[in-house]
Amino acid sequence: MALSKREFDSLKPKAKEYSVTDGGGLNVKVLPDGRKIWFLMYRTGKRQRKFTFGEISPTDARQQMLEAKAKLAQGVDPQA
């Protein structure tokens, strides 16, 4: 289930970085300095990959996830 704006805004930095899932392989990593970095976990063949989107809004991250998944459905690695 996708994080609500309120849930996203309430993610606070801790001593160590941590990740929270947004669903569909999309995650946000919260760093000790307070930055929130979006990334997508996906598989190509037997290999698990991580595609980092960076410090963007939840809406933009979800859009990039959809675009990446569309490429995967066509057999194209989104990072290629």
Phi and psi restraints in degrees (value plus and minus 20) as a CYANA .aco file:
   2 ALA   PHI     -87.2   -47.2
   2 ALA   PSI     124.9   164.9
   3 LEU   PHI     -88.4   -48.4
   3 LEU   PSI     117.7   157.7
   4 SER   PHI     -97.5   -57.5
   4 SER   PSI     145.4   185.4
   5 LYS   PHI     -78.0   -38.0
   5 LYS   PSI     -61.2   -21.2
   6 ARG   PHI     -83.3   -43.3
   6 ARG   PSI     -64.6   -24.6
   7 GLU   PHI     -83.5   -43.5
   7 GLU   PSI     -62.9   -22.9
   8 PHE   PHI     -81.9   -41.9
   8 PHE   PSI     -67.5   -27.5
   9 ASP   PHI     -84.1   -44.1
   9 ASP   PSI     -45.9    -5.9
  10 SER   PHI    -105.0   -65.0
  10 SER   PSI     -23.8    16.2
  11 LEU   PHI     -89.9   -49.9
  11 LEU   PSI      93.6   133.6
  12 LYS   PHI    -127.1   -87.1
  12 LYS   PSI     129.0   169.0
  13 PRO   PHI     -86.2   -46.2
  13 PRO   PSI     129.4   169.4
  14 LYS   PHI    -144.9  -104.9
  14 LYS   PSI     158.8   198.8
  15 ALA   PHI     -80.8   -40.8
  15 ALA   PSI     -54.5   -14.5
  16 LYS   PHI    -139.2   -99.2
  16 LYS   PSI     130.6   170.6
  17 GLU   PHI     -84.6   -44.6
  17 GLU   PSI     132.1   172.1
  18 TYR   PHI    -167.0  -127.0
  18 TYR   PSI     140.1   180.1
  19 SER   PHI    -140.0  -100.0
  19 SER   PSI     128.7   168.7
  20 VAL   PHI    -149.7  -109.7
  20 VAL   PSI     114.3   154.3
  21 THR   PHI    -102.9   -62.9
  21 THR   PSI     125.7   165.7
  22 ASP   PHI    -130.5   -90.5
  22 ASP   PSI     -25.0    15.0
  23 GLY   PHI      82.6   122.6
  23 GLY   PSI     130.6   170.6
  24 GLY   PHI      47.1    87.1
  24 GLY   PSI       2.0    42.0
  25 GLY   PHI      71.2   111.2
  25 GLY   PSI     -27.2    12.8
  26 LEU   PHI    -105.1   -65.1
  26 LEU   PSI     113.4   153.4
  27 ASN   PHI    -156.8  -116.8
  27 ASN   PSI     137.6   177.6
  28 VAL   PHI    -142.7  -102.7
  28 VAL   PSI     110.1   150.1
  29 LYS   PHI    -120.9   -80.9
  29 LYS   PSI     107.1   147.1
  30 VAL   PHI    -122.8   -82.8
  30 VAL   PSI      99.7   139.7
  31 LEU   PHI    -111.7   -71.7
  31 LEU   PSI     137.9   177.9
  32 PRO   PHI     -77.1   -37.1
  32 PRO   PSI     -46.4    -6.4
  33 ASP   PHI    -104.2   -64.2
  33 ASP   PSI     -19.1    20.9
  34 GLY   PHI      78.3   118.3
  34 GLY   PSI     -29.2    10.8
  35 ARG   PHI     -88.7   -48.7
  35 ARG   PSI     128.3   168.3
  36 LYS   PHI    -141.3  -101.3
  36 LYS   PSI      93.0   133.0
  37 ILE   PHI    -129.3   -89.3
  37 ILE   PSI     103.9   143.9
  38 TRP   PHI    -108.3   -68.3
  38 TRP   PSI     122.5   162.5
  39 PHE   PHI    -171.2  -131.2
  39 PHE   PSI     136.0   176.0
  40 LEU   PHI    -135.9   -95.9
  40 LEU   PSI     108.8   148.8
  41 MET   PHI    -118.3   -78.3
  41 MET   PSI     110.0   150.0
  42 TYR   PHI    -171.1  -131.1
  42 TYR   PSI     149.9   189.9
  43 ARG   PHI    -137.9   -97.9
  43 ARG   PSI     121.1   161.1
  44 THR   PHI    -144.7  -104.7
  44 THR   PSI      90.7   130.7
  45 GLY   PHI      46.2    86.2
  45 GLY   PSI    -146.2  -106.2
  46 LYS   PHI    -116.3   -76.3
  46 LYS   PSI     -20.8    19.2
  47 ARG   PHI    -116.4   -76.4
  47 ARG   PSI     108.5   148.5
  48 GLN   PHI    -107.6   -67.6
  48 GLN   PSI     115.1   155.1
  49 ARG   PHI    -146.1  -106.1
  49 ARG   PSI     140.8   180.8
  50 LYS   PHI    -148.3  -108.3
  50 LYS   PSI     103.1   143.1
  51 PHE   PHI    -132.0   -92.0
  51 PHE   PSI      91.2   131.2
  52 THR   PHI    -109.6   -69.6
  52 THR   PSI     107.4   147.4
  53 PHE   PHI    -114.4   -74.4
  53 PHE   PSI     -45.6    -5.6
  54 GLY   PHI      79.0   119.0
  54 GLY   PSI    -182.1  -142.1
  55 GLU   PHI    -109.5   -69.5
  55 GLU   PSI      65.5   105.5
  56 ILE   PHI    -150.1  -110.1
  56 ILE   PSI     154.1   194.1
  57 SER   PHI     -92.7   -52.7
  57 SER   PSI     137.3   177.3
  58 PRO   PHI     -77.6   -37.6
  58 PRO   PSI     -58.8   -18.8
  59 THR   PHI     -82.5   -42.5
  59 THR   PSI     -65.9   -25.9
  60 ASP   PHI     -85.4   -45.4
  60 ASP   PSI     -58.4   -18.4
  61 ALA   PHI     -83.8   -43.8
  61 ALA   PSI     -62.2   -22.2
  62 ARG   PHI     -85.7   -45.7
  62 ARG   PSI     -57.9   -17.9
  63 GLN   PHI     -85.1   -45.1
  63 GLN   PSI     -63.6   -23.6
  64 GLN   PHI     -84.7   -44.7
  64 GLN   PSI     -55.1   -15.1
  65 MET   PHI     -82.2   -42.2
  65 MET   PSI     -65.3   -25.3
  66 LEU   PHI     -81.5   -41.5
  66 LEU   PSI     -61.6   -21.6
  67 GLU   PHI     -84.5   -44.5
  67 GLU   PSI     -62.0   -22.0
  68 ALA   PHI     -85.2   -45.2
  68 ALA   PSI     -61.5   -21.5
  69 LYS   PHI     -88.1   -48.1
  69 LYS   PSI     -52.2   -12.2
  70 ALA   PHI     -84.3   -44.3
  70 ALA   PSI     -60.7   -20.7
  71 LYS   PHI     -84.7   -44.7
  71 LYS   PSI     -62.1   -22.1
  72 LEU   PHI     -81.0   -41.0
  72 LEU   PSI     -59.1   -19.1
  73 ALA   PHI     -83.7   -43.7
  73 ALA   PSI     -46.5    -6.5
  74 GLN   PHI    -108.6   -68.6
  74 GLN   PSI     -19.2    20.8
  75 GLY   PHI      64.2   104.2
  75 GLY   PSI      -4.0    36.0
  76 VAL   PHI    -127.5   -87.5
  76 VAL   PSI     111.0   151.0
  77 ASP   PHI     -91.4   -51.4
  77 ASP   PSI     102.9   142.9
  78 PRO   PHI     -83.3   -43.3
  78 PRO   PSI     -36.9     3.1
  79 GLN   PHI    -113.0   -73.0
  79 GLN   PSI     -23.1    16.9
